[in-house]
Amino acid sequence: MDPSEKKERILVVDDAPDTLELLRRNLTSKGYRVLTTTGVADAIGVLDSTSVDLVITDLKMPGASGLDLVRHVRENLKETEVMMITGYPSVEGAVEAVKTGAEAYLVKPFTDEELFSAVEEALDKLRVRTAARARSHRTPQTPGGIIGDSEAMHGVYGAIGKAASTSATVLITGESGTGKELVARAIHYSSPRASAPFVPVNCGGIPEQLLESELFGYVKGAFTGATETRAGFFQTADGGSIFLDEISNTSLATQAKLLRVLQDKVVCMVGSRTPQKVDVRVVVATNKDLLGLVQKGIFREDLYYRLAVITIEIPPLRERGDDILILVNHFAQRSAEEFGKPTPQFSNEALQVLNIYHWPGNVRELENVIQRLVVMAETHLIDVPDLPSLMRFSAGAAGGLTRSLAEVEAEHILNVLASVDGNKTRAAEILGIDRKTLREKLRKVGKGDAL
């Protein structure tokens, strides 16, 4: 970034004119707007009349001390960070400064690099906290009530609008937990079909031998147990939209029947030879590479191109920037209402950890984590030690570079399983594997009895 692009305003408070001038000159050279005062009383006057992003204060000054100014900033100014400098270092002084609320504690003399690093770190924390607060109160108009204001999600919103204006088939791709069904619902309820049914179907959750009859229905006597004629999901969705999630899990035989529906707009119930016309908008989703499956011969190429008329790729949560902070606040408020608890606050450090975590389970994992934190919270403030262990720094893990890949994998699997309260289906989704594979891996680490 060019120094001239910086806009943060910094107030420097020190009773030594030479120190004030040195700090003013150095910070100005980095593009910061710098104000100076020689005492706490004057500093409070400046803060009452001017918006300041960061206060840098000396510890020992005539009259009120730097600790008094730190406390004033912390208890009166939500949008201001504070750091302390001193020429009289002591462990007690550093501890007291941090306890009072200073983000950094620099001992004179310090290098320019140490100053700039401490300033940027403090301002980074301010940006995280400000973004979390501002975005939590922002209610952007998004399709289907989807939560997110990042550039990546605005691209998704644009695609939803274009898809909603047509009846073309839509293929939604993205990692597990990114919100593919939410996007499908947004397309349906933004379209002229909004007043007709939206029928979601999890193709991976229906045994293959039952999938055809569930999708297309069956007539009485079609098979053992068919004691009555029953409509399928396609007939139920007539006039509206059907959402076929985990489309990659369908067999080649079922794929052939789906292709006929897309081509001819008709379905045949199991046990009947009479085709029925249906008017259904088809939206499908997958977290797999369908083209890769086509190349392997386990997904029909002609069906793929029928499905991918419009393709919408949902970004993973780790690529959505401050959307994580928006979602943290959204889920915290919703969970608090659901469980009749006060909405907790998150410390700056906890927000930073949540913001940089890689979220392999995406929005679904984040929702589960926040719900768990709200339920288990013992105070109004959630801090880093309250977060799941796999998110926290571990000296043992950091130094454990001699561990085998199998050991690291086993630890991660168990951590994910613990984060979802032992729910194997959710854990498998987060890990990007099926339940069978998860079961096998748990047996290998001696946790087969947990199934």
C-alpha positions as CSV (number, residue, x, y, z in Angstrom):
1,M,0.0,0.0,0.0
2,D,1.3,3.5,-0.8
3,P,1.9,5.4,2.4
4,S,-0.4,8.3,1.2
5,E,-3.3,5.8,1.1
6,K,-3.4,5.4,4.9
7,K,-6.1,7.3,6.7
8,E,-5.9,6.2,10.3
9,R,-5.6,9.0,12.9
10,I,-3.2,8.5,15.8
11,L,-3.0,10.5,18.9
12,V,0.5,10.5,20.6
13,V,0.6,11.6,24.3
14,D,4.0,12.2,26.0
15,D,5.4,14.9,28.2
16,A,8.8,14.8,26.4
17,P,8.7,17.1,23.4
18,D,11.6,15.3,21.7
19,T,9.7,12.0,21.9
20,L,6.5,13.6,20.6
21,E,8.3,15.0,17.6
22,L,10.2,11.8,16.8
23,L,7.0,9.7,16.9
24,R,5.0,12.3,14.9
25,R,7.7,12.3,12.2
26,N,8.1,8.6,12.0
27,L,4.3,7.9,11.9
28,T,3.6,10.6,9.4
29,S,6.3,9.1,7.1
30,K,4.1,6.0,7.0
31,G,1.0,7.9,6.0
32,Y,-0.7,8.1,9.4
33,R,-2.4,11.4,10.4
34,V,-0.8,12.3,13.7
35,L,-2.0,14.5,16.6
36,T,0.1,15.2,19.7
37,T,-0.5,16.3,23.3
38,T,1.8,16.5,26.4
39,G,-0.7,15.3,29.0
40,V,-3.8,13.3,29.7
41,A,-6.1,16.2,30.2
42,D,-5.3,17.6,26.8
43,A,-5.6,14.2,25.3
44,I,-9.1,13.7,26.7
45,G,-10.0,17.1,25.2
46,V,-8.8,15.9,21.8
47,L,-10.6,12.6,22.1
48,D,-13.9,14.5,23.0
49,S,-13.7,16.5,19.8
50,T,-11.9,14.3,17.3
51,S,-12.2,10.8,16.0
52,V,-9.0,8.9,16.8
53,D,-8.2,5.3,15.7
54,L,-5.2,4.7,18.0
55,V,-3.8,6.4,21.1
56,I,-0.1,6.0,21.9
57,T,0.5,7.1,25.5
58,D,3.5,7.4,27.8
59,L,3.1,5.6,31.1
60,K,4.5,8.1,33.6
61,M,3.5,11.8,33.1
62,P,2.8,14.7,35.5
63,G,-0.8,14.5,36.8
64,A,-2.9,11.7,35.5
65,S,-0.9,8.7,34.2
66,G,-1.0,6.8,31.0
67,L,-2.9,4.0,32.8
68,D,-5.7,6.5,33.5
69,L,-5.8,7.4,29.8
70,V,-5.9,3.7,28.8
71,R,-8.8,3.1,31.2
72,H,-10.6,6.2,29.8
73,V,-10.2,5.0,26.2
74,R,-11.4,1.5,27.0
75,E,-14.5,2.6,29.0
76,N,-15.6,5.4,26.7
77,L,-14.4,4.9,23.1
78,K,-15.4,1.7,21.3
79,E,-13.7,2.7,18.0
80,T,-10.3,3.5,19.4
81,E,-7.3,1.3,20.2
82,V,-4.6,2.2,22.7
83,M,-1.0,1.2,23.3
84,M,1.6,2.3,25.9
85,I,5.2,3.3,25.8
86,T,7.5,3.8,28.8
87,G,11.1,4.5,29.7
88,Y,10.7,2.8,33.1
89,P,10.1,-0.8,32.2
90,S,8.9,-3.3,34.8
91,V,7.0,-6.6,34.7
92,E,4.3,-5.1,37.0
93,G,3.9,-2.1,34.7
94,A,3.5,-4.2,31.7
95,V,1.0,-6.5,33.4
96,E,-1.0,-3.6,34.7
97,A,-1.1,-1.9,31.2
98,V,-2.3,-5.0,29.5
99,K,-4.9,-5.7,32.2
100,T,-6.2,-2.1,31.9
101,G,-6.6,-2.6,28.2
102,A,-3.5,-1.5,26.3
103,E,-3.0,-3.6,23.1
104,A,0.8,-3.2,23.2
105,Y,3.6,-2.2,25.7
106,L,6.8,-0.8,24.1
107,V,9.9,0.0,26.2
108,K,12.0,2.9,25.2
109,P,14.2,2.9,23.3
110,F,12.5,0.9,20.6
111,T,13.3,0.6,16.9
112,D,11.2,2.1,14.1
113,E,10.3,-1.5,13.1
114,E,9.1,-2.3,16.5
115,L,6.9,0.8,16.6
116,F,5.4,0.3,13.2
117,S,4.8,-3.4,13.9
118,A,3.0,-2.6,17.2
119,V,0.9,0.1,15.6
120,E,-0.2,-2.0,12.7
121,E,-1.0,-4.9,15.0
122,A,-3.2,-2.6,17.2
123,L,-4.9,-1.2,14.1
124,D,-5.5,-4.7,12.7
125,K,-7.4,-5.6,16.0
126,L,-9.4,-2.4,15.6
127,R,-10.4,-3.3,12.1
128,V,-11.5,-6.8,13.1
129,R,-13.6,-5.4,16.0
130,T,-15.1,-2.6,14.0
131,A,-16.0,-4.8,11.1
132,A,-17.6,-7.3,13.5
133,R,-19.7,-4.6,15.1
134,A,-20.6,-2.7,12.0
135,R,-21.5,-5.7,9.9
136,S,-23.5,-7.3,12.6
137,H,-25.9,-4.4,12.4
138,R,-25.9,-4.2,8.7
139,T,-28.8,-5.9,6.9
140,P,-27.9,-5.9,3.2
141,Q,-30.7,-7.0,0.9
142,T,-29.6,-10.4,-0.2
143,P,-31.6,-13.1,-2.0
144,G,-33.2,-15.7,0.2
145,G,-31.8,-14.0,3.3
146,I,-28.3,-15.4,2.7
147,I,-25.8,-13.9,5.1
148,G,-22.7,-12.3,3.6
149,D,-21.5,-9.0,2.1
150,S,-18.1,-10.1,0.6
151,E,-17.2,-9.5,-3.0
152,A,-17.2,-13.3,-3.6
153,M,-20.8,-13.5,-2.3
154,H,-22.0,-10.6,-4.4
155,G,-20.9,-12.6,-7.4
156,V,-23.1,-15.4,-6.2
157,Y,-26.0,-13.0,-5.7
158,G,-25.6,-11.8,-9.3
159,A,-25.7,-15.3,-10.6
160,I,-28.8,-16.1,-8.5
161,G,-30.6,-13.1,-10.1
162,K,-29.7,-14.2,-13.6
163,A,-30.8,-17.9,-12.9
164,A,-34.1,-16.8,-11.3
165,S,-35.1,-15.0,-14.5
166,T,-35.0,-18.2,-16.5
167,S,-36.2,-21.7,-16.3
168,A,-32.8,-23.2,-17.2
169,T,-31.3,-26.0,-15.2
170,V,-28.8,-24.9,-12.6
171,L,-25.7,-26.7,-11.3
172,I,-24.5,-25.4,-7.9
173,T,-21.0,-26.4,-6.8
174,G,-19.1,-25.9,-3.7
175,E,-17.5,-27.6,-0.7
176,S,-19.7,-29.3,1.9
177,G,-21.4,-26.8,4.2
178,T,-21.2,-23.7,2.0
179,G,-24.9,-23.3,1.7
180,K,-25.9,-24.9,-1.7
181,E,-29.5,-25.5,-0.6
182,L,-29.8,-21.9,0.5
183,V,-28.7,-20.8,-3.0
184,A,-31.2,-23.2,-4.6
185,R,-34.0,-21.8,-2.4
186,A,-33.0,-18.3,-3.3
187,I,-33.2,-19.0,-7.0
188,H,-36.7,-20.6,-6.6
189,Y,-38.2,-17.9,-4.3
190,S,-36.8,-15.1,-6.6
191,S,-38.3,-16.7,-9.7
192,P,-41.8,-16.6,-11.1
193,R,-42.3,-20.1,-9.6
194,A,-42.0,-18.8,-6.0
195,S,-45.7,-19.6,-5.2
196,A,-45.3,-23.2,-6.3
197,P,-43.5,-26.0,-4.3
198,F,-39.8,-26.1,-3.7
199,V,-38.9,-29.8,-3.1
200,P,-35.4,-30.6,-1.8
201,V,-34.1,-34.1,-2.2
202,N,-30.8,-35.5,-0.8
203,C,-29.8,-38.1,-3.3
204,G,-27.1,-39.3,-1.1
205,G,-29.5,-40.0,1.8
206,I,-31.8,-42.3,-0.2
207,P,-30.8,-45.9,-0.9
208,E,-30.2,-46.4,-4.6
209,Q,-32.9,-49.1,-4.8
210,L,-35.5,-46.7,-3.5
211,L,-34.3,-43.5,-5.3
212,E,-36.2,-44.1,-8.6
213,S,-39.5,-44.7,-6.8
214,E,-39.0,-41.7,-4.5
215,L,-38.2,-39.4,-7.5
216,F,-40.8,-40.6,-10.0
217,G,-43.4,-42.3,-7.8
218,Y,-44.9,-45.8,-8.2
219,V,-48.3,-47.5,-8.9
220,K,-50.0,-49.9,-6.6
221,G,-48.5,-53.4,-7.0
222,A,-45.3,-52.2,-8.6
223,F,-43.3,-54.1,-6.1
224,T,-43.6,-55.8,-2.7
225,G,-45.0,-53.3,-0.2
226,A,-46.5,-51.0,-2.9
227,T,-50.0,-51.1,-1.4
228,E,-51.1,-47.9,-3.0
229,T,-50.2,-45.5,-5.8
230,R,-47.9,-42.8,-4.6
231,A,-46.6,-39.7,-6.4
232,G,-42.8,-39.0,-6.5
233,F,-40.9,-35.8,-5.8
234,F,-41.1,-34.7,-9.4
235,Q,-44.9,-34.8,-9.4
236,T,-44.9,-33.0,-6.0
237,A,-42.8,-30.2,-7.5
238,D,-44.9,-29.8,-10.5
239,G,-45.1,-26.1,-11.4
240,G,-42.2,-25.3,-9.0
241,S,-38.6,-26.4,-8.5
242,I,-36.9,-29.6,-7.4
243,F,-33.5,-29.5,-5.8
244,L,-31.4,-32.6,-6.2
245,D,-28.5,-32.4,-3.7
246,E,-25.5,-34.7,-4.0
247,I,-26.4,-35.5,-7.6
248,S,-23.0,-37.2,-8.0
249,N,-24.3,-40.1,-5.8
250,T,-26.8,-41.3,-8.4
251,S,-26.3,-44.4,-10.4
252,L,-25.9,-44.5,-14.2
253,A,-29.4,-46.0,-14.4
254,T,-31.0,-43.2,-12.4
255,Q,-28.9,-40.7,-14.4
256,A,-30.5,-42.0,-17.6
257,K,-34.0,-41.5,-16.2
258,L,-33.1,-38.0,-15.1
259,L,-31.8,-37.2,-18.6
260,R,-35.2,-38.3,-20.0
261,V,-37.0,-36.0,-17.6
262,L,-34.9,-33.0,-18.7
263,Q,-35.2,-33.8,-22.4
264,D,-38.9,-34.8,-22.7
265,K,-40.4,-33.1,-19.5
266,V,-42.1,-36.4,-18.6
267,V,-41.8,-39.0,-15.9
268,C,-42.8,-42.6,-15.7
269,M,-43.9,-44.0,-12.3
270,V,-42.4,-47.3,-11.3
271,G,-44.7,-50.1,-12.5
272,S,-46.3,-47.9,-15.2
273,R,-45.6,-47.3,-18.9
274,T,-47.7,-44.2,-19.1
275,P,-45.6,-41.0,-19.2
276,Q,-46.8,-38.0,-17.2
277,K,-45.9,-34.5,-18.2
278,V,-44.3,-32.4,-15.5
279,D,-43.3,-28.7,-15.4
280,V,-40.4,-28.6,-13.0
281,R,-37.4,-26.4,-12.8
282,V,-34.4,-28.6,-11.9
283,V,-31.6,-27.3,-9.7
284,V,-28.8,-29.8,-8.7
285,A,-25.8,-29.5,-6.4
286,T,-22.6,-31.4,-5.7
287,N,-19.3,-31.0,-3.8
288,K,-17.6,-33.3,-6.3
289,D,-15.9,-32.6,-9.6
290,L,-18.6,-33.8,-12.0
291,L,-16.3,-33.5,-15.0
292,G,-13.8,-35.7,-13.3
293,L,-16.5,-38.2,-12.7
294,V,-17.5,-38.0,-16.4
295,Q,-13.9,-38.8,-17.3
296,K,-13.9,-41.8,-15.0
297,G,-17.1,-43.1,-16.6
298,I,-19.3,-42.9,-13.5
299,F,-21.3,-39.8,-14.5
300,R,-23.1,-39.4,-17.9
301,E,-21.5,-36.7,-20.0
302,D,-24.8,-35.9,-21.8
303,L,-26.5,-35.4,-18.4
304,Y,-23.7,-33.2,-17.2
305,Y,-24.1,-30.8,-20.0
306,R,-27.9,-30.8,-19.5
307,L,-27.4,-29.9,-15.9
308,A,-24.7,-27.3,-16.3
309,V,-26.7,-24.8,-18.4
310,I,-26.1,-22.3,-15.6
311,T,-23.3,-23.1,-13.1
312,I,-23.0,-21.3,-9.7
313,E,-19.9,-21.9,-7.6
314,I,-20.2,-21.0,-4.0
315,P,-16.9,-19.9,-2.4
316,P,-15.6,-21.6,0.7
317,L,-15.9,-19.6,3.9
318,R,-12.2,-19.1,4.2
319,E,-12.3,-17.0,1.0
320,R,-15.2,-14.8,2.2
321,G,-13.1,-12.4,4.3
322,D,-15.1,-10.5,7.0
323,D,-18.3,-12.5,6.2
324,I,-17.0,-14.8,9.0
325,L,-17.5,-11.9,11.4
326,I,-21.0,-11.2,10.1
327,L,-21.9,-14.9,10.5
328,V,-20.4,-15.1,14.0
329,N,-22.7,-12.4,15.2
330,H,-25.7,-13.7,13.3
331,F,-25.4,-17.2,14.7
332,A,-24.6,-15.9,18.2
333,Q,-27.8,-13.8,18.3
334,R,-29.9,-16.6,16.8
335,S,-28.6,-19.3,19.2
336,A,-29.0,-17.0,22.2
337,E,-32.6,-16.4,21.2
338,E,-33.2,-20.2,20.7
339,F,-31.7,-21.2,24.0
340,G,-33.0,-18.2,26.0
341,K,-29.5,-17.0,26.9
342,P,-28.0,-13.5,26.6
343,T,-26.1,-12.8,23.4
344,P,-22.4,-13.2,24.3
345,Q,-19.6,-10.8,23.2
346,F,-16.4,-12.0,21.6
347,S,-13.0,-10.8,22.5
348,N,-10.8,-9.3,19.8
349,E,-8.4,-12.3,20.1
350,A,-11.3,-14.8,19.7
351,L,-12.6,-12.9,16.7
352,Q,-9.1,-13.0,15.1
353,V,-8.9,-16.7,15.7
354,L,-12.3,-17.3,14.1
355,N,-11.4,-15.1,11.2
356,I,-8.2,-16.9,10.3
357,Y,-9.3,-20.4,11.0
358,H,-9.6,-22.4,7.7
359,W,-13.1,-23.8,8.3
360,P,-13.1,-27.1,6.5
361,G,-16.8,-27.5,7.2
362,N,-17.6,-24.0,6.1
363,V,-20.7,-22.2,7.3
364,R,-22.2,-25.4,8.7
365,E,-19.2,-25.9,10.9
366,L,-19.1,-22.2,12.0
367,E,-22.8,-22.4,13.0
368,N,-22.2,-25.5,15.0
369,V,-19.2,-24.0,16.8
370,I,-21.0,-20.7,17.7
371,Q,-24.1,-22.6,18.9
372,R,-21.9,-24.7,21.1
373,L,-20.1,-21.6,22.5
374,V,-23.4,-19.9,23.3
375,V,-24.8,-23.0,25.1
376,M,-21.6,-23.6,27.1
377,A,-20.8,-19.9,27.8
378,E,-20.4,-19.2,31.5
379,T,-19.8,-15.5,31.2
380,H,-20.9,-12.8,28.7
381,L,-17.4,-12.8,27.1
382,I,-16.1,-15.5,24.8
383,D,-12.4,-15.6,24.7
384,V,-9.8,-17.8,22.9
385,P,-9.7,-20.5,25.7
386,D,-13.4,-21.0,25.1
387,L,-12.9,-22.0,21.4
388,P,-12.5,-25.6,20.3
389,S,-9.1,-27.0,20.9
390,L,-8.3,-27.5,17.2
391,M,-8.5,-23.7,16.8
392,R,-6.2,-22.9,19.6
393,F,-2.4,-22.7,19.5
394,S,-0.7,-25.7,21.0
395,A,3.1,-25.7,21.7
396,G,3.0,-29.5,21.5
397,A,1.4,-29.5,18.1
398,A,3.6,-26.7,16.8
399,G,6.7,-28.7,17.8
400,G,5.4,-32.0,16.8
401,L,6.8,-32.1,13.3
402,T,8.1,-35.6,13.8
403,R,4.6,-37.0,13.9
404,S,3.4,-39.2,11.0
405,L,0.7,-38.2,8.6
406,A,-1.5,-40.9,10.0
407,E,-1.2,-39.4,13.5
408,V,-2.0,-35.9,12.3
409,E,-5.0,-37.2,10.4
410,A,-6.3,-39.2,13.3
411,E,-6.0,-36.2,15.6
412,H,-7.9,-34.0,13.1
413,I,-10.7,-36.5,12.7
414,L,-11.2,-36.8,16.4
415,N,-11.1,-33.0,16.9
416,V,-13.7,-32.6,14.1
417,L,-15.9,-35.3,15.7
418,A,-15.6,-33.6,19.1
419,S,-16.6,-30.2,17.5
420,V,-19.9,-31.7,16.3
421,D,-20.7,-33.5,19.5
422,G,-20.0,-36.9,18.0
423,N,-22.4,-36.5,15.0
424,K,-20.8,-38.8,12.4
425,T,-22.8,-37.5,9.5
426,R,-21.8,-33.9,10.2
427,A,-18.2,-34.9,10.8
428,A,-18.0,-36.8,7.5
429,E,-19.4,-33.8,5.7
430,I,-16.8,-31.5,7.2
431,L,-14.0,-33.9,6.4
432,G,-15.2,-34.4,2.9
433,I,-15.6,-38.1,3.2
434,D,-18.6,-40.5,3.4
435,R,-19.7,-42.2,6.6
436,K,-18.2,-45.6,5.5
437,T,-14.8,-44.1,5.1
438,L,-15.1,-42.2,8.4
439,R,-16.1,-45.5,10.1
440,E,-13.0,-47.2,8.8
441,K,-10.7,-44.4,9.9
442,L,-12.2,-44.4,13.4
443,R,-11.7,-48.2,13.7
444,K,-8.0,-47.6,12.8
445,V,-7.6,-45.2,15.6
446,G,-9.4,-47.5,18.1
447,K,-12.6,-45.5,18.2
448,G,-14.8,-48.0,16.4
449,D,-16.9,-48.4,19.5
450,A,-18.0,-44.7,19.2
451,L,-20.0,-45.5,16.1
